[in-house]
Structure formats: C-alpha cells, structure tokens
Amino acid sequence: MQLKIVPLPTEIAENVRATMKSTGYGFPAYRQAPDKGRAPCRHCLKLIRPQDEELILFTYDAFYGQGVPPLPGPVYIHADSCLPFGGDDRFPSEYRGQPLTLEAFGENRRRLGERRIDELVDESDPDRVLEELFEQPGVRYVHVRSTTAGCYLFRVERAHPADGN
C-alpha cells in the first residue's frame, strides 16, 4: 500500500506569511525565534532551527479540506518561505524516534482508533503502524500528533494512482 504524507497546504503558509493572520479565522499570527524545544514546520515538515531561523505561530484547522466541522489549534511554519514536504510515501525523518500518536479517522471525522509510538521504548516502525491502521475498514486518513505536546503535525492518506504517487 502506498501512502501520501499531506503537509499544511502551500497556499495557507503563503497567506499566513503575507497577512500575519490565520487563514479562515483572522486571528493574529506571531513571528518569533523558536525556543529550545522542538518546533516542527507543518509545511516542509522539518524542524525550525533555534539559532538560525524564525517561526510563525498561528491557528490552523487540522481537518482543513475534510468537509467536517473545524478543530483549530496552534501550529508553526518557517517565517521565511520553505518548500512543501516532498517525501510523499516516506514517513518524515524529522519525526522518527519521537513519541507520536497516530489517530485513524473515517467519514465525518469519526475516530476509528489510535496507536502511540515511542521508538525510544519499543522500537516501533511508523510505516508499519500506518499500514496496520489503514488495514482497518473505513479508515480514510490518519492524523500524526506529538504525544508529548498533543499538537497536530501532519495527515497521512492512501495514495491514489491519479495523484502520481
């Protein structure tokens, strides 16, 4: 099974950078240097380097484009333009070895299950866990979240041949 990693859309990242407001909500966005903790960019899916880069913090709906009621929360992107994640079916390397929660969803945002990954403890393989989640009937997509912070990182879907993936 081929999977597709779906980062925050480029048009949203560009709009936030241009307006310094969250798309769809109009809440102010904040530009700042990241602190010592992990600050993952939801667009390129790389970490924002504390000494070299700035971030923009804003409100984003993790269910954007899924046709369901919104569930907004805080996310980061690089303050300066970055390329969208292009690894497609490969789980982003920045997140391997991190405590993650993978939540499977069906139609109308119906939660169908969750798996936690803590590679530091149990050596779980995120690609294998994703495949197992997608084997469950009715799973349309999976949200990947930080287990420690609880925040949304990115979405995973089945790749369709028409997508070129």
Secondary structure by P-SEA (a helix, b strand, c coil): cbbbbbcccaaaaaaaaacccccccccbbbbcccccccccccccccccccccbbbbbbbbccccccccccbbbbbbccccccccccccccccccccccbbbbbbbccccccccccccccccccccaaaaaaaaaacccccbbbbbcccccccccccccccccccc
